[in-house]
Amino acid sequence: MSDSKPQEVTRRGFIAKIGKGLLAANVAGTLIKKAAAQLVVPEPPGRKLGWAIVGLGSLSINQILPAFAKCEKSKVVAFVSGHPDKASKLALRYGVDPKNIYNYQNYDSIKDNPEVDIIYIVLPNGMHAEYTVRGLQSGKHVLSEKPMANTPAECQQMIDAARKAHRKLMVAYRCRYEPYNQEAIRMAHSQELGPTQVILADAGFNIGDPNQWRLKKDLAGGGSLMDIGIYALNASRYLSGEEPVQANAMMYNSPGDPRFKEVEEHVNFQLRFPSGVLANCTSSYGYFPQSHYRVVGTKGWIEMDPATWYSGLRMRVHRGNSIEERELPQRDHFAAEMDHMSDCVIEDREPLTPGEEGLRDIKIITAIYEAARTGKTVELSESNHGRVSSRGNRGWFQDSPCSPYTLHHEGIREKEQKCLTRLEKTAA
Ligand code: NAD
């Protein structure tokens, strides 16, 4: 899109100028020659993998289906829905063959459909595990929406099913695929503003209808933390590039509010990371929409507000005496994450946010709930990076093969285990 716009402007400029005389026409002639020289004819699309969308609710209809128009490597070819009328209408709009519409009962027969390469699970959280495992058992690769599942045990079942089927499993952490969050990660990990000391992160909104699935424990797994606070948690992890070793938390539900009979409203939580970075986070279903983080180093800070909305992200950087607003390309997060998944399948690479990444968040969420319930600090000693915590890991720089930067940006997940083994030996 950015390729075509400047050319249009140049052409319009030519038409306007030609009426103003020969001199102007000469100028315009030069302009149009330049425009012709700049004209870049896009390549025909390469191979696009076929995607099936499971669950045609708000996210699928408003974000995921429109995003296919911006995909280079992904196309929608099938739907799985409990509402045949809705699925048929969407099939007409997106050119999906009616024979590729499934329901939740005949879903498993998708295994016989060679047009489908990847299944995207966009159902209530409590259904992710079942539909992911069934999809993997059908021989398809699976992208599951966040949160990965209701419990660590369910996440593990999904990971095991992917291993057994030799198929890819990715969790839809869309912010990891868009330029603003990627730049914040790069800056924090490279310590441009000095080593990170503190991360502040807030994610929440004021939830409506008390009867929706997000407020039912079995379908949602929990309240605001599972749904939206997970963005603050995940950001603390990707910005620090470490795994937390301790969690503290406090929860509060407004008394008598019919929305919070089964799940929590507010959760404030604190995490301590091995290098000493501390994160202060809030998650809420009761406050005015917040999507914010600030990474505070010794020489400045990076702030994103909004940090995780679908569009309109903004970044400010305070360095020395000045605050700079950074402008980066705005990308469709869903197109970027779906194309990443297609790429991983085409090139047989591990996704940047595999099942293990979703499991880590759910384990930490479980610890946060435990900390809030008991009022005590919960140790997260089993987390991978936590094992090296006693030695600290500040000083993991971009050029180190074990640095979070290398692991995250080059997508070399396979190297992670080697690095951890090496670090564990060092720490022993
Ligand atoms: P939604 O309620 O709008 O859609 C859910 C879909 O599941 C509907 O089509 C519904 O018919 C279907 N469904 C099947 N069985 C159901 C049942 N028993 N109860 C309720 N619905 C049932 O929800 P959504 O906002 O589209 O969220 C779907 C998933 O996407 C959730 O896991 C959510 O966390 C995730 N999500 C992610 C983002 C993101 O930015 N990545 C944003 C919103 C939602």
Boltz pocket constraint, residues with backbone or C-beta under 6 A from the ligand:
constraints:
  - pocket:
      binder: B
      contacts: [[A, 55], [A, 56], [A, 57], [A, 58], [A, 59], [A, 60], [A, 82], [A, 121], [A, 122], [A, 123], [A, 124], [A, 125], [A, 145], [A, 146], [A, 147], [A, 172], [A, 174], [A, 213], [A, 219], [A, 226], [A, 227], [A, 308]]
      max_distance: 6.0
